[in-house]
Amino acid sequence: MDNDGDLDLYVCSGGVEYSQFSTDFLDRLYRNDGNGNFTLTDQKLPVAGSYHSTSTVIASDIDNDGDQDLFVGERLVPLKYGATCSGFLLQNDGNGNFTDITKGSANALNGIGMITDAKFEDLDADGDDDLIIVGEFMGVEILINESGRFSLKQDNPLTALKGWWNTIEANDLDNDGDVDFIVGNHGLNSRFRASKKHPITLYSGDFDGNGFIDPILSFRADDGKDYPYALRHSLIEQIKSISKTFPDYQSFKNASVKDIFGQVKLAEARKLEVNTLASVLLINKGNTTFEVRELPIESQFSTVYAISVHDFDNDGDQDIVHGGNLYGVKPEVGRYDASYGVYLENLGNLEFAFKKNSGLRIKGEVRYVAVYGDSLIFARNRDSLKLFNFQK
């Protein structure tokens, strides 16, 4: 961050455990003295005077002045799930001091969505890095860099690809000289189903007038109506008045979201949709256009949170390894534990095949995977690192 030849450390601070006004949500920036000793700086990040539950940070020299600038993504607003979240563009003065330049340089980041991951890549081949962002209830958003100013790409079909995106990884998968992407999603092995005709919809509003946001997740049935996923007793725990309107399960069983909350309240609520849950490849076709291909079915068995790309079999093309799972969910949903690490061998012509006998088998909630030398390193929630060796 300060051009002294060593690597410094930026740590995002996120979660829902504290008030949105808590100083615990300040991100942390540590300066390296060159000997691996890190000292916390006093910078208020990502923005002075406010606090944000952030999820991801990436670096690039966005203005071509020789130092590394930052993009920081906001994941959610505590106690206001579904509320507007933003991204922040931070400019480096060359000495590791960062200034928020989002207003004026990247206005489209204001309220862009609940960001989970992002990448800087030169998508239009003009010599500077553009920005691609994914998140929950978001499409795949592309912001084009024009002399340090970022604007949303117009006529971007990926914006309509609304998912529960968790992570995005960049690599040239077809050896054509441009960058493609692998995007991890919720997967297809759950009670949740989503399509353009039958989207999952999140209504978030203060339905009971107590000053707190009530997020209501619903599915679109064949009759065109939205029905809540939550059971009656779960909704009553959140909104007590429902017990009066629907005194028993018989009266509740066919009630749509409109029947429960009324058209006026729904119109006032913030509405977000998901229409795809598959993890996908985004194949770069040039001119910032992409072809969408679903990953093989074995990649859809569980949530995908971590992806690594490497030529594991030394055949000249890039293979894919990913992991995921999610345990902390309600019993009626069922935990997502069907992934034991997935190795996809690149067969050429953008055909990927699941390698059953690869030797890769890992239990747990994988949240990061990286190649280091001839080792593949998995980081898991509340568990040890897991290492696998492979032959170069």
C-alpha positions in Angstrom: 0.0 0.0 0.0 2.9 2.3 0.6 5.3 1.3 -2.2 8.1 0.1 0.2 8.4 -3.3 -1.4 6.5 -5.4 1.1 2.9 -6.6 1.4 0.5 -4.9 3.8 -2.8 -6.2 5.0 -6.4 -4.9 4.7 -9.0 -6.8 6.8 -12.8 -6.4 6.2 -15.0 -6.4 9.3 -18.5 -7.9 8.8 -21.3 -9.7 10.5 -24.7 -9.1 12.1 -23.8 -9.4 15.7 -23.6 -5.7 16.5 -25.5 -2.5 15.8 -24.9 -1.0 12.4 -23.4 2.0 14.3 -20.8 -0.1 16.1 -17.1 0.8 15.7 -16.5 -3.0 15.5 -17.5 -2.7 11.8 -14.5 -0.5 11.0 -12.2 -2.3 8.6 -8.6 -2.7 9.7 -5.4 -1.7 7.8 -2.1 -3.1 8.9 1.3 -1.7 7.8 4.2 -4.2 7.3 7.6 -3.0 8.5 9.4 -5.3 6.1 10.1 -8.0 8.6 6.6 -9.4 8.8 5.6 -7.3 11.8 2.2 -5.6 11.2 1.0 -2.5 12.9 -2.6 -1.3 12.9 -3.0 2.1 11.3 -5.5 4.7 12.6 -7.4 5.1 9.3 -11.2 4.9 9.5 -12.2 2.6 6.7 -13.8 2.2 4.3 -15.4 5.5 5.0 -14.8 7.9 7.9 -17.9 8.8 9.9 -20.0 5.7 9.1 -19.8 2.0 9.7 -20.3 -0.8 7.2 -20.5 -4.6 7.4 -18.0 -5.4 4.6 -17.2 -8.7 2.8 -14.5 -8.2 0.2 -11.6 -6.0 -0.7 -9.5 -6.0 -3.9 -6.6 -3.9 -5.1 -5.7 -2.3 -8.4 -4.0 0.8 -9.8 -7.2 2.2 -11.2 -5.8 5.6 -12.1 -2.4 4.4 -13.4 -0.4 6.5 -11.0 1.8 3.7 -9.7 0.1 2.8 -6.5 -2.6 0.4 -5.4 -6.1 1.6 -4.9 -8.9 -0.4 -3.4 -12.5 -1.5 -3.9 -14.4 -2.5 -0.8 -17.8 -4.2 -0.9 -20.6 -3.9 1.7 -22.3 -7.2 2.4 -25.4 -6.2 4.4 -26.8 -3.8 6.9 -27.2 -5.4 10.4 -30.8 -6.0 11.4 -31.9 -4.7 8.0 -31.4 -7.7 5.7 -32.4 -6.7 2.1 -31.6 -3.1 2.7 -29.5 -1.1 0.1 -25.8 -1.8 0.3 -22.9 -0.1 -1.6 -19.4 -0.5 -2.8 -16.6 2.0 -2.1 -13.7 3.1 -4.2 -10.6 4.2 -2.2 -7.8 6.2 -3.8 -4.2 5.8 -2.5 -2.1 8.9 -2.1 1.0 6.8 -2.7 1.9 6.5 1.0 -0.9 4.1 2.0 -3.4 6.8 3.0 -6.8 6.1 1.4 -9.6 8.5 0.4 -13.2 7.6 -0.5 -13.7 8.8 -4.1 -16.9 6.8 -4.8 -19.0 9.9 -5.3 -18.0 11.3 -8.6 -15.7 8.5 -9.7 -18.1 5.5 -9.2 -21.6 6.7 -8.5 -23.1 3.4 -9.7 -21.6 1.7 -6.6 -24.1 3.5 -4.4 -26.9 1.1 -3.5 -25.6 -1.6 -6.0 -26.5 -4.6 -3.8 -25.4 -7.0 -1.1 -21.8 -7.6 -2.3 -20.0 -10.9 -1.7 -17.1 -10.8 -4.1 -15.5 -8.8 -6.9 -12.6 -8.8 -9.3 -10.5 -6.1 -11.1 -9.8 -7.2 -14.7 -9.2 -5.3 -18.0 -12.4 -6.4 -19.7 -12.3 -4.0 -22.6 -8.6 -4.3 -23.4 -7.9 -0.6 -23.0 -5.0 -1.0 -20.5 -6.8 -0.2 -17.3 -8.7 -2.5 -14.9 -12.5 -2.7 -14.9 -14.6 -4.0 -12.1 -16.9 -7.0 -12.0 -19.1 -7.5 -8.9 -21.3 -10.3 -7.6 -23.6 -10.6 -4.6 -26.7 -11.9 -3.0 -29.9 -11.1 -4.9 -27.7 -9.4 -7.5 -26.8 -9.9 -11.2 -23.2 -10.0 -12.4 -22.5 -6.3 -12.6 -19.7 -4.8 -14.8 -18.3 -1.3 -14.3 -16.1 0.0 -17.0 -13.0 2.1 -16.1 -12.6 5.2 -18.2 -9.6 7.2 -16.9 -10.3 6.3 -13.3 -14.0 6.8 -13.5 -16.3 3.8 -13.4 -19.7 3.5 -14.9 -22.1 0.6 -15.3 -21.8 -1.3 -18.6 -24.9 -0.6 -20.6 -26.9 -3.4 -22.2 -25.3 -6.0 -19.9 -27.4 -9.2 -20.0 -25.6 -10.5 -16.9 -27.4 -7.9 -14.8 -30.6 -9.9 -15.2 -28.9 -13.1 -14.0 -30.0 -12.7 -10.4 -28.4 -15.2 -8.0 -27.2 -16.0 -4.5 -23.7 -15.5 -5.8 -21.0 -16.2 -3.2 -17.6 -15.9 -5.1 -16.1 -15.2 -8.4 -12.7 -16.4 -9.8 -11.0 -15.2 -13.0 -8.8 -17.1 -15.5 -8.3 -17.8 -19.2 -10.2 -21.1 -19.4 -10.1 -21.5 -23.2 -6.5 -20.2 -23.9 -7.8 -17.5 -26.2 -6.0 -14.6 -24.4 -8.9 -13.1 -22.5 -10.2 -13.6 -19.0 -13.2 -15.9 -18.3 -14.9 -16.3 -14.9 -16.2 -19.0 -12.7 -19.0 -17.9 -10.3 -20.1 -19.9 -7.3 -23.8 -19.9 -6.4 -26.2 -21.6 -4.1 -26.5 -24.8 -6.2 -29.4 -26.9 -7.3 -29.6 -29.5 -4.5 -32.0 -27.8 -2.0 -35.6 -27.1 -1.5 -35.1 -23.7 -3.2 -35.9 -23.4 -6.9 -35.6 -20.3 -9.0 -36.2 -19.3 -12.6 -37.3 -16.2 -14.5 -40.9 -17.6 -14.5 -40.8 -18.7 -10.9 -38.3 -16.4 -9.0 -37.5 -16.4 -5.3 -38.5 -13.0 -4.0 -37.4 -11.2 -0.8 -39.8 -8.6 0.6 -38.1 -6.5 3.3 -40.1 -3.9 5.2 -41.4 -3.0 8.6 -44.6 -5.0 8.3 -45.6 -4.8 12.0 -44.6 -1.1 12.5 -42.1 -1.8 15.4 -39.2 0.0 13.7 -37.4 -3.1 12.6 -37.1 -4.6 9.1 -38.9 -7.9 8.5 -37.3 -9.9 5.6 -39.9 -12.3 4.1 -38.6 -14.8 1.6 -41.2 -16.2 -0.9 -41.5 -18.4 -3.9 -43.6 -17.9 -7.0 -46.2 -20.7 -7.5 -47.8 -21.8 -10.8 -50.8 -19.6 -10.0 -48.5 -16.6 -10.3 -48.7 -15.7 -6.6 -45.9 -15.4 -4.1 -46.0 -17.7 -1.0 -43.8 -17.5 2.1 -41.1 -20.1 2.7 -41.4 -19.6 6.4 -43.9 -21.7 8.4 -46.7 -20.0 10.3 -45.1 -20.4 13.7 -41.8 -18.9 12.3 -43.6 -15.9 10.9 -45.5 -15.3 14.2 -42.2 -15.3 16.1 -41.3 -12.3 13.9 -44.7 -10.7 13.5 -47.1 -11.4 16.3 -50.2 -9.9 14.6 -50.3 -12.8 12.1 -51.7 -15.1 14.8 -54.8 -12.9 14.9 -55.3 -12.8 11.2 -54.5 -16.5 10.7 -55.5 -18.2 14.0 -54.7 -21.7 12.8 -52.7 -23.6 10.2 -55.8 -24.4 8.2 -56.5 -20.7 7.6 -52.8 -20.1 6.8 -52.0 -23.0 4.5 -53.1 -21.3 1.2 -52.3 -17.7 2.2 -50.1 -15.8 -0.3 -47.8 -13.0 0.8 -50.4 -10.6 -0.5 -53.1 -12.2 1.7 -50.8 -12.1 4.7 -49.4 -8.5 4.5 -51.7 -6.7 2.1 -51.0 -4.9 -1.2 -50.1 -1.6 0.4 -47.4 -3.0 2.7 -45.9 -5.0 -0.1 -45.8 -2.0 -2.3 -43.9 -0.1 0.4 -41.4 -3.0 0.9 -38.1 -3.3 -0.9 -38.3 -6.2 -3.4 -35.4 -8.3 -4.5 -35.5 -11.4 -6.8 -33.4 -14.5 -7.6 -33.9 -16.3 -10.9 -30.9 -18.7 -11.0 -29.2 -20.8 -8.4 -26.7 -22.7 -10.6 -22.9 -22.1 -10.4 -21.7 -21.1 -13.8 -18.9 -20.3 -16.2 -18.8 -16.9 -17.9 -17.0 -17.4 -21.2 -15.5 -14.1 -22.5 -16.6 -13.6 -26.2 -14.9 -10.2 -26.5 -16.3 -6.6 -26.3 -17.3 -7.2 -22.6 -19.9 -9.9 -23.7 -20.1 -13.3 -22.1 -21.7 -16.7 -22.7 -23.2 -18.3 -19.6 -22.7 -22.1 -19.1 -23.7 -24.1 -16.1 -21.0 -26.1 -14.4 -21.4 -29.9 -14.4 -24.1 -31.3 -12.1 -21.5 -32.4 -9.5 -20.8 -28.7 -9.0 -24.4 -28.1 -8.2 -24.7 -30.5 -5.2 -24.0 -27.8 -2.7 -23.2 -24.1 -2.2 -19.9 -23.0 -3.8 -17.9 -20.5 -1.7 -14.3 -21.0 -2.8 -12.7 -21.6 -6.2 -9.1 -22.1 -7.4 -7.9 -22.6 -11.0 -4.7 -24.3 -12.0 -3.3 -26.7 -14.6 -3.3 -29.7 -12.2 -2.7 -32.4 -14.8 0.0 -30.5 -16.8 -1.8 -30.7 -20.1 -1.6 -27.0 -20.9 -5.1 -25.9 -19.9 -6.7 -24.7 -16.7 -8.6 -27.1 -14.4 -11.0 -26.0 -11.6 -11.2 -27.0 -7.9 -14.0 -25.7 -5.7 -15.5 -26.2 -2.3 -18.4 -24.9 -0.1 -21.2 -26.2 2.1 -23.2 -24.3 4.7 -24.2 -25.8 8.0 -25.9 -23.0 10.0 -29.4 -23.2 8.6 -32.9 -23.8 9.9 -33.8 -27.5 10.3 -36.7 -27.2 7.9 -34.3 -26.1 5.2 -31.7 -28.8 5.8 -28.0 -28.1 5.9 -25.9 -28.1 2.8 -23.1 -30.7 3.2 -23.0 -32.6 -0.1 -19.7 -31.1 -1.4 -16.5 -32.9 -0.5 -14.4 -30.7 -2.8 -14.9 -30.9 -6.6 -12.1 -31.3 -9.2 -13.2 -30.4 -12.7 -10.7 -31.5 -15.4 -10.5 -29.3 -18.4 -11.0 -31.6 -21.5 -10.6 -28.7 -24.0 -13.2 -26.8 -25.9 -14.6 -25.5 -22.6 -15.7 -29.0 -21.6 -15.2 -29.8 -17.9 -15.6 -33.2 -16.4 -15.9 -34.2 -12.7 -12.9 -36.4 -11.7 -14.3 -38.9 -9.3 -11.1 -40.7 -8.3 -8.9 -37.6 -8.0 -8.1 -38.3 -4.3 -9.7 -35.0 -3.3 -12.1 -35.5 -0.4 -12.7 -32.8 2.2 -15.4 -32.4 4.9 -16.5 -29.1 6.3 -17.5 -25.6 5.3 -14.8 -24.5 2.8 -14.4 -20.8 2.5 -11.1 -20.4 0.6 -8.9 -22.6 -1.5 -5.5 -21.8 -2.9 -2.6 -23.3 -4.8 0.8 -23.0 -3.1 3.7 -24.8 -4.9 2.5 -28.4 -5.3 -0.1 -28.1 -2.5 -3.8 -27.3 -2.5 -4.8 -25.6 0.7 -8.4 -25.4 1.9 -9.6 -23.1 4.7 -12.7 -24.2 6.5 -15.0 -22.5 9.0 -14.3 -23.5 12.6 -11.8 -26.1 11.5 -8.1 -26.7 10.6 -6.5 -26.0 7.3 -6.6 -29.0 5.0 -3.7 -29.7 2.6 -3.5 -31.9 -0.5 -0.4 -32.5 -2.5 -0.5 -32.9 -6.3 2.2 -33.7 -8.9 3.2 -30.8 -11.1 
